[in-house]
Amino acid sequence: MKYLEGIKKFIENKMVFCGIDIHKLRWVICYYCDGQLLEKVSIPGDVLSLYDHTRRLYGSARSVQFVYEAGFSGFTLCRQLKKMGYYCMITPPNRIPSDHGKVKTDKRDAEKLAMFFAGGLLKSIYVPPSSVEADRQLIRDRHSSQKKLTRVKNQIKSLLNLLGVSWSADKGRKWTKAYLRWLESVEFEEANFRYILDQHLKEYQFYRSQISELTRRLRKLSTSDKYAVNFKRLTSCKGVGLITAMTYLLELHDVTRFSSSKQLSSYLGLTPSQHSSGEHVRLGHITREGNSHVRRALVESAWTVIRHDPVLRDKYNRIRAKGSNGKKAIVAVARSLAIRLRRCLLDETPYVIGVC
């Protein structure tokens, strides 16, 4: 009791920092104040237990601020704590400074978070409104279904190759209605091969249907009051369609939070990595940090945009002429495209060729 009373007196009118190491069933929390480690304790993994513990022992502090790593728990805890009147930061794990220690435990992780948070050494990630996060899940689920569809198509091709069955090229392209009818009619000596192929075809049809439904919902969302105006501005660029435009809007949400085009490029992982020593400066591959969803969509659209925008096409050709491969050149185009789309939203104007 005397120890607890001492803590309460020590933290009076001071700021307390709390690091949370989150797991599914239990959380480890560490409180840090004025250069002193106050407490490390394990509690049940829910916000009410955290709130009760904090209010009971640290209610005399001027304020208590929380931090936890981005991960499976998402933004829910952060939003709940803010509703309770607390400040909460979510920090990206790859930006937490390393203490070079060889011992890693939950309590050490929580302590490290609290100490670095108190020292102002942690970066914060953007927490979107819950409505935007829900809309964003549509585009992410569509991409997930697309990957699963590709996996099923590869399984079907592998099975056909295994059995020496092939589709004649003069019959047309694969994955058309005619091709699917042919797959349904192929006969095998062993019944189980036919059964396996039928199961793959059911999966194929399921994911095709799911992608169509998600696309329909995204198209409807693009015409809603929240997104219609900005969606029209982005799609005024030939080569930027429904998926790229909605990915850009939903993943970035508020482009005003990027103070410069360099900051946006860095967030998208489209800036080159750098290894410098003395007078030697070497630029490497792009960092690939940040939001991979927008980066992927922009790269895919860039291949179409260069067919319609002569300025970006010239940029692509100039980089290729220096001996670079097409992938490196198209990534540079994607970076320019990201910056130009940002400018469309900031200036509230349609896409204009040659304007950055």
C-alpha positions as CSV (number, residue, x, y, z in Angstrom):
1,M,0.0,0.0,0.0
2,K,2.8,2.4,0.9
3,Y,4.4,1.7,-2.5
4,L,1.1,2.5,-4.3
5,E,0.6,5.6,-2.3
6,G,4.2,6.7,-3.2
7,I,3.4,6.2,-6.9
8,K,0.3,8.3,-6.7
9,K,2.1,11.1,-5.0
10,F,5.1,10.9,-7.4
11,I,2.9,11.3,-10.5
12,E,0.7,14.1,-9.3
13,N,0.3,16.7,-12.1
14,K,2.8,14.8,-14.2
15,M,2.5,13.1,-17.6
16,V,2.5,9.3,-17.5
17,F,3.4,7.2,-20.5
18,C,2.1,3.7,-20.9
19,G,3.4,1.1,-23.4
20,I,1.1,-1.8,-24.2
21,D,2.3,-5.2,-25.6
22,I,-0.9,-6.6,-27.1
23,H,-1.7,-10.3,-27.4
24,K,-5.1,-12.0,-27.9
25,L,-5.8,-13.0,-24.3
26,R,-3.6,-10.8,-22.2
27,W,-1.8,-7.5,-22.4
28,V,1.4,-6.4,-20.8
29,I,1.4,-2.8,-19.8
30,C,4.3,-0.6,-18.6
31,Y,4.0,2.8,-17.0
32,Y,6.8,5.4,-17.2
33,C,7.0,8.8,-15.7
34,D,9.7,11.5,-15.3
35,G,12.5,9.1,-16.1
36,Q,11.2,6.4,-13.7
37,L,9.8,3.0,-14.4
38,L,6.7,2.8,-12.3
39,E,5.1,-0.6,-13.0
40,K,5.0,-3.6,-15.4
41,V,2.0,-5.8,-15.1
42,S,0.0,-8.3,-17.1
43,I,-3.8,-7.7,-17.4
44,P,-6.7,-9.3,-19.2
45,G,-6.7,-8.3,-22.9
46,D,-9.6,-5.8,-22.9
47,V,-9.9,-2.0,-22.7
48,L,-12.1,-2.0,-19.6
49,S,-9.4,-3.8,-17.6
50,L,-6.8,-1.3,-18.9
51,Y,-9.1,1.6,-18.0
52,D,-9.9,0.4,-14.5
53,H,-6.2,-0.2,-13.7
54,T,-5.2,3.2,-15.1
55,R,-7.9,5.1,-13.3
56,R,-7.3,3.4,-10.0
57,L,-3.6,3.8,-9.8
58,Y,-2.8,6.7,-12.1
59,G,-5.8,9.0,-11.7
60,S,-3.7,11.7,-10.0
61,A,-1.5,12.2,-13.1
62,R,-2.0,15.2,-15.2
63,S,-2.5,12.9,-18.2
64,V,-1.9,9.3,-19.2
65,Q,-0.9,8.6,-22.8
66,F,-0.8,5.2,-24.4
67,V,1.1,3.6,-27.2
68,Y,1.0,0.1,-28.9
69,E,2.4,-1.4,-32.0
70,A,0.4,-1.7,-35.2
71,G,-0.7,-5.2,-35.8
72,F,-3.6,-7.7,-35.7
73,S,-5.5,-5.6,-33.2
74,G,-6.0,-2.7,-35.6
75,F,-7.3,0.7,-34.6
76,T,-10.1,-0.4,-32.2
77,L,-8.2,0.0,-28.9
78,C,-7.0,3.5,-30.0
79,R,-10.5,4.7,-30.8
80,Q,-11.8,3.3,-27.5
81,L,-9.1,5.0,-25.5
82,K,-9.7,8.3,-27.3
83,K,-13.5,8.1,-26.5
84,M,-12.5,7.7,-22.8
85,G,-10.5,10.9,-23.0
86,Y,-7.0,9.5,-23.4
87,Y,-4.4,10.2,-26.0
88,C,-3.2,7.0,-27.8
89,M,-0.6,6.5,-30.5
90,I,-0.1,3.5,-32.8
91,T,3.4,3.1,-33.9
92,P,4.8,1.0,-36.8
93,P,7.0,-1.9,-35.6
94,N,9.7,-1.3,-38.2
95,R,10.2,2.3,-36.9
96,I,10.8,1.4,-33.3
97,P,14.5,2.1,-32.4
98,S,16.5,-0.9,-31.6
99,D,18.2,-1.3,-28.2
100,H,20.4,-4.2,-29.6
101,G,19.3,-6.4,-26.7
102,K,19.4,-10.2,-27.1
103,V,16.6,-10.9,-24.7
104,K,13.1,-10.3,-25.9
105,T,10.1,-10.6,-23.6
106,D,6.6,-9.1,-23.5
107,K,7.5,-7.0,-20.5
108,R,10.7,-5.7,-22.1
109,D,8.7,-4.8,-25.3
110,A,6.2,-2.9,-23.2
111,E,8.9,-1.1,-21.3
112,K,10.7,-0.2,-24.5
113,L,7.5,1.3,-25.9
114,A,6.9,3.4,-22.8
115,M,10.5,4.7,-22.6
116,F,10.8,5.6,-26.3
117,F,7.3,7.1,-26.2
118,A,8.3,9.3,-23.3
119,G,11.5,10.3,-25.1
120,G,9.6,11.3,-28.3
121,L,11.3,8.7,-30.3
122,L,8.3,6.9,-31.8
123,K,6.5,7.6,-35.1
124,S,2.7,7.6,-35.3
125,I,0.6,6.0,-38.0
126,Y,-2.6,7.6,-39.2
127,V,-5.9,6.3,-37.8
128,P,-8.7,6.7,-40.3
129,P,-12.4,7.2,-39.3
130,S,-14.1,3.8,-38.8
131,S,-16.4,4.5,-41.7
132,V,-13.4,4.9,-44.1
133,E,-11.8,1.7,-42.6
134,A,-15.0,-0.2,-43.4
135,D,-15.1,1.1,-46.9
136,R,-11.4,0.3,-47.3
137,Q,-12.0,-3.3,-46.4
138,L,-14.0,-3.7,-49.7
139,I,-10.9,-2.9,-51.8
140,R,-8.7,-5.1,-49.7
141,D,-11.1,-8.0,-49.7
142,R,-11.3,-7.7,-53.5
143,H,-7.6,-7.9,-53.8
144,S,-7.5,-10.9,-51.5
145,S,-10.1,-12.6,-53.6
146,Q,-8.2,-11.8,-56.8
147,K,-5.1,-13.5,-55.3
148,K,-7.1,-16.6,-54.4
149,L,-8.6,-16.7,-57.9
150,T,-5.1,-16.6,-59.4
151,R,-4.1,-19.4,-57.0
152,V,-7.0,-21.6,-58.2
153,K,-6.3,-20.9,-61.8
154,N,-2.7,-22.0,-61.2
155,Q,-3.9,-25.2,-59.5
156,I,-6.1,-26.0,-62.5
157,K,-3.2,-25.4,-64.9
158,S,-0.9,-27.6,-62.8
159,L,-3.4,-30.4,-62.8
160,L,-3.8,-30.3,-66.6
161,N,-0.1,-30.2,-67.1
162,L,0.3,-33.2,-64.7
163,L,-2.2,-35.2,-66.8
164,G,-0.9,-34.0,-70.2
165,V,-4.2,-32.3,-71.1
166,S,-3.9,-29.1,-73.1
167,W,-6.1,-26.4,-74.6
168,S,-5.5,-25.8,-78.3
169,A,-4.5,-22.2,-78.9
170,D,-6.6,-22.0,-82.1
171,K,-9.7,-22.4,-80.0
172,G,-9.2,-18.9,-78.4
173,R,-8.0,-17.5,-75.2
174,K,-8.1,-19.3,-71.8
175,W,-10.6,-18.5,-69.1
176,T,-13.3,-17.6,-71.5
177,K,-16.8,-19.2,-71.4
178,A,-15.7,-21.7,-74.1
179,Y,-12.6,-22.6,-72.1
180,L,-14.6,-23.2,-69.0
181,R,-17.1,-25.3,-70.8
182,W,-14.2,-27.4,-72.2
183,L,-12.8,-27.8,-68.6
184,E,-16.2,-29.1,-67.5
185,S,-16.3,-31.6,-70.3
186,V,-12.8,-33.1,-70.1
187,E,-12.8,-36.8,-69.4
188,F,-10.2,-38.6,-67.3
189,E,-9.6,-42.3,-66.8
190,E,-9.6,-41.9,-63.0
191,A,-12.7,-40.5,-61.5
192,N,-10.8,-38.7,-58.7
193,F,-9.1,-36.4,-61.2
194,R,-12.4,-35.3,-62.5
195,Y,-13.6,-34.7,-58.9
196,I,-10.5,-32.6,-58.1
197,L,-11.0,-30.5,-61.2
198,D,-14.7,-30.0,-60.4
199,Q,-13.7,-28.7,-56.9
200,H,-11.3,-26.3,-58.4
201,L,-13.9,-25.0,-60.9
202,K,-16.3,-24.5,-58.0
203,E,-13.7,-22.4,-56.2
204,Y,-13.0,-20.5,-59.4
205,Q,-16.7,-19.6,-59.9
206,F,-17.0,-18.7,-56.2
207,Y,-14.1,-16.2,-56.3
208,R,-15.3,-14.8,-59.7
209,S,-18.7,-14.2,-58.2
210,Q,-17.2,-12.6,-55.1
211,I,-15.0,-10.3,-57.1
212,S,-17.9,-9.2,-59.2
213,E,-20.0,-8.4,-56.2
214,L,-17.2,-6.4,-54.5
215,T,-16.6,-4.5,-57.7
216,R,-20.3,-3.7,-57.9
217,R,-20.2,-2.4,-54.3
218,L,-17.1,-0.3,-55.0
219,R,-18.7,1.2,-58.1
220,K,-21.7,2.2,-56.1
221,L,-19.5,3.6,-53.4
222,S,-17.6,5.7,-55.9
223,T,-20.9,7.5,-56.7
224,S,-21.7,8.3,-53.1
225,D,-21.5,11.8,-51.7
226,K,-18.3,11.0,-49.8
227,Y,-16.2,10.0,-52.9
228,A,-18.0,11.0,-56.1
229,V,-16.3,14.4,-56.7
230,N,-12.7,13.2,-55.9
231,F,-13.3,10.0,-57.8
232,K,-14.3,12.0,-60.9
233,R,-11.1,14.1,-60.6
234,L,-8.9,11.0,-60.4
235,T,-10.5,9.1,-63.2
236,S,-10.1,12.1,-65.5
237,C,-6.6,10.7,-65.9
238,K,-6.8,8.1,-68.7
239,G,-5.5,4.9,-67.3
240,V,-6.8,5.4,-63.8
241,G,-10.0,3.4,-63.4
242,L,-12.3,2.3,-60.6
243,I,-9.9,0.1,-58.7
244,T,-6.9,2.5,-58.7
245,A,-9.0,5.6,-58.0
246,M,-10.9,4.0,-55.1
247,T,-7.7,2.4,-53.7
248,Y,-6.0,5.9,-53.8
249,L,-9.0,7.5,-52.0
250,L,-9.7,4.8,-49.4
251,E,-6.1,4.0,-48.5
252,L,-4.8,7.6,-48.3
253,H,-8.2,9.2,-47.2
254,D,-6.9,12.7,-46.5
255,V,-4.0,13.8,-48.8
256,T,-3.6,17.1,-46.9
257,R,-1.8,15.1,-44.1
258,F,1.2,14.8,-46.5
259,S,3.0,18.2,-46.3
260,S,4.9,17.6,-49.5
261,S,5.1,15.3,-52.6
262,K,8.3,13.8,-51.1
263,Q,6.4,12.8,-48.0
264,L,3.7,11.1,-50.0
265,S,6.3,9.2,-52.1
266,S,8.1,8.1,-49.0
267,Y,4.8,6.9,-47.4
268,L,4.1,4.8,-50.6
269,G,7.5,3.3,-50.6
270,L,8.3,4.7,-54.0
271,T,11.5,6.6,-53.1
272,P,14.8,4.9,-53.7
273,S,16.8,3.5,-50.8
274,Q,20.1,5.2,-50.2
275,H,23.5,3.9,-49.0
276,S,26.0,6.7,-48.5
277,S,29.5,6.7,-47.0
278,G,31.8,9.7,-47.2
279,E,31.7,11.1,-50.8
280,H,30.0,8.0,-52.2
281,V,26.2,8.0,-52.6
282,R,24.5,5.0,-54.0
283,L,20.8,4.8,-54.7
284,G,19.2,1.4,-54.5
285,H,15.8,-0.2,-55.0
286,I,12.7,1.6,-53.8
287,T,12.1,1.2,-50.0
288,R,8.8,-0.7,-50.4
289,E,7.8,0.7,-47.1
290,G,4.4,2.2,-46.3
291,N,1.2,1.4,-48.1
292,S,1.7,-1.5,-50.6
293,H,-2.0,-1.4,-51.8
294,V,-1.7,2.1,-53.3
295,R,1.8,1.4,-54.7
296,R,0.6,-1.8,-56.5
297,A,-2.4,0.0,-58.0
298,L,-0.4,2.9,-59.2
299,V,2.2,0.7,-60.9
300,E,-0.5,-1.3,-62.7
301,S,-2.2,1.9,-63.9
302,A,1.1,3.5,-64.9
303,W,1.4,1.0,-67.8
304,T,-1.8,2.3,-69.2
305,V,-1.2,6.0,-68.4
306,I,2.0,6.1,-70.5
307,R,0.0,5.3,-73.5
308,H,-2.1,8.4,-73.1
309,D,0.2,10.9,-71.3
310,P,3.1,11.9,-73.6
311,V,5.0,13.6,-70.7
312,L,5.0,10.4,-68.6
313,R,5.7,8.3,-71.7
314,D,8.8,10.5,-72.4
315,K,9.9,10.0,-68.8
316,Y,9.5,6.2,-69.1
317,N,11.5,6.2,-72.4
318,R,14.3,8.4,-71.0
319,I,14.8,6.1,-68.1
320,R,14.8,3.1,-70.3
321,A,17.3,4.7,-72.6
322,K,19.8,5.0,-69.7
323,G,19.9,1.2,-69.6
324,S,17.3,0.7,-66.9
325,N,14.8,-2.1,-67.2
326,G,11.1,-1.5,-67.7
327,K,10.2,-2.2,-64.1
328,K,12.4,0.6,-62.8
329,A,11.1,3.0,-65.3
330,I,7.5,2.3,-64.6
331,V,8.0,2.7,-60.9
332,A,9.4,6.2,-61.6
333,V,6.3,6.9,-63.6
334,A,4.1,5.6,-60.8
335,R,5.8,8.0,-58.4
336,S,5.0,10.9,-60.7
337,L,1.5,9.7,-61.2
338,A,1.0,9.6,-57.4
339,I,2.2,13.1,-57.1
340,R,0.0,14.4,-59.9
341,L,-3.1,12.7,-58.5
342,R,-2.4,14.3,-55.1
343,R,-2.2,17.7,-56.9
344,C,-5.6,17.0,-58.5
345,L,-7.2,16.5,-55.1
346,L,-5.4,19.5,-53.4
347,D,-6.2,21.9,-56.3
348,E,-9.7,20.4,-56.8
349,T,-9.1,20.2,-60.5
350,P,-9.2,17.4,-63.1
351,Y,-6.0,15.7,-64.2
352,V,-3.9,17.9,-66.6
353,I,-1.1,16.4,-68.7
354,G,2.3,17.8,-67.8
355,V,1.2,19.5,-64.6
356,C,2.8,18.3,-61.3
